[in-house]
Amino acid sequence: MSIRLSNGTEIPIEMHKVRVVQKVRLAPARDRLRAIEEAGYNTFLLRTRDIFLDMLTDSGTNAMTDNQLAAMMQSDDAYAGSESFYKLAGAVKDIFGLEYVLPAHQGRAAEHLLAKTFVKPGHIVPMNYHFTTTKAHFDLAGAKVLELYTDEALNAESDCPFKGNMDLSRLRAALEKAGPENVSFVRMEATTNLIGGQPFSLENLRAVKALVEPLGIFLVVDGSLISENAYFIRQREPGYQDKSILEIIREIMAVADLCYLSGRKSCSVRGGLIATNRKDLYEAIRPWLPVYEGFFTYGGMSSKEVEAMAVGIREMTELEVAGASADAIKYFVGLLRQKKIPVVTPAGGLACHVDAMRFIDHVPQSRYPAGALAAAVYIASGARGMERGSVSMDRDSEGNDVPSDMELLRLAVPRRVYTMSHYQYVADRLEWLYARRRMIGGLEFYEEPPVLRFFAGKMRTIGNWGAELTAAFEKDFGTQC
Ligand SMILES: Cc1ncc(COP(=O)(O)O)c(C=O)c1O
């Protein structure tokens, strides 16, 4: 929720109080330099003890509620027939309106099951935009991922309310070219992660369904960030202002043939699931669940997480929960815009995304500007963000780098974790860095795994800019922070 102060400023207001806290430490800049060098300039490889504000991701890092924690205490650890599962299935039925549920240990496990069941060599899988693990699974199954976004999607500075929409004419052309028998399914991702947490509209989702249904192709929604997408529909789509988040989520689910999700985001737990009303789809996937995940009533999740997910699904329909990170992101993006720092607009639903191509326009994509900016921001602030650019793209089959459509530094805003002073602090250090952006150079790999290289790859600076930046920081702020 946002609230207007008497001077007219809008601020995000927390509709909760903090009763359990976790201590963090701000290591001095010199220690941060050492840590990022040891991590091969890859923020994934940093240790928590060296991080002040962890803005890598909102995945599994949202604050859990007292109700979720209480539910965890009552979990049923039965290998088969666990009562915790039936609570989850009840929540999926009540909130999503979906009958059949397959739990999975996280979102990518659900993607693996979908790939195993439906994605065949030579198929295409059209989608509004890929997610890293989604693409990896579908590529490994021998299919081609087609990203059929609209022209606005990659426009970093935009006021388009639904940059996560699918381009319908591109979709029509792709389906005609491939032939419906060669389409695994069509996937729409809620609050599209890699282009800045941007939503799709219900109008667009319905239009996609109207296109694919007569061809016998089914529509899959990746609902990892479903409540945030519903929140944006309520704010931005004509006709939805008086609808509840629950009603909007229900409407999305009624259009989709199948939904899968990472429970680590909107549900605020660590787990995942697949849900559908289509018995045929459910029965096709079901045999693989015990092979890859676990028995039908836990699917690789701990029973505690199953319980917490059941509560999380119900709680995500509360307006102040659905909008908690969206409103904080809007505030954070607003601070950065005031300081003229290039960020993705409109503000999205999982993070504030800094546009590295504009922040350090002197660093070419071949030298990984988003990765370099993530490291520089860590040195300047102790805040850990995530590279979402060319480092996050694996090489093609000939071994060539694949330049990403966008070069973004994601500063994730986990739900109900950080406060306004944290955003103000990061915005201040980013302003300092922006004034010295010419100091930031590029990166090159010296260790590079073949798949999902961004997780474990190691890089070094081209030149000595990490140390030079640290020295400039110490000159301005001293050696203690
Ligand atoms: C849209 C989307 N789909 C799938 C996944 C994969 O989920 P998990 O990390 O739980 O495996 C993520 C993770 O961030 C995601 O954002």
The ligand as an SDF file (V2000), in Angstrom:
LIG
                    3D

 16 16  0  0  0  0  0  0  0  0999 V2000
    9.1030  -16.6240  -13.7090 C   0  0  0  0  0  0  0  0  0  0  0  0
    9.8900  -17.7280  -13.0940 C   0  0  0  0  0  0  0  0  0  0  0  0
    9.6940  -18.9820  -13.4790 N   0  0  0  0  0  0  0  0  0  0  0  0
   10.4050  -20.0020  -12.9480 C   0  0  0  0  0  0  0  0  0  0  0  0
   11.3440  -19.7870  -11.9790 C   0  0  0  0  0  0  0  0  0  0  0  0
   12.1480  -20.9390  -11.4130 C   0  0  0  0  0  0  0  0  0  0  0  0
   11.7210  -21.1650  -10.1270 O   0  0  0  0  0  0  0  0  0  0  0  0
   12.6850  -21.7570   -8.9770 P   0  0  0  0  0  0  0  0  0  0  0  0
   13.7470  -20.7490   -8.7220 O   0  0  0  0  0  0  0  0  0  0  0  0
   11.7730  -21.9750   -7.8090 O   0  0  0  0  0  0  0  0  0  0  0  0
   13.2310  -23.0200   -9.5040 O   0  0  0  0  0  0  0  0  0  0  0  0
   11.5620  -18.4890  -11.5330 C   0  0  0  0  0  0  0  0  0  0  0  0
   12.5710  -18.2210  -10.4980 C   0  0  0  0  0  0  0  0  0  0  0  0
   12.9050  -17.1260  -10.1670 O   0  0  0  0  0  0  0  0  0  0  0  0
   10.8270  -17.4250  -12.1090 C   0  0  0  0  0  0  0  0  0  0  0  0
   11.0240  -16.1530  -11.7570 O   0  0  0  0  0  0  0  0  0  0  0  0
  1  2  1  0
  2  3  1  0
  2 15  2  0
  3  4  2  0
  4  5  1  0
  5  6  1  0
  5 12  2  0
  6  7  1  0
  7  8  1  0
  8  9  2  0
  8 10  1  0
  8 11  1  0
 12 13  1  0
 12 15  1  0
 13 14  2  0
 15 16  1  0
M  END
$$$$
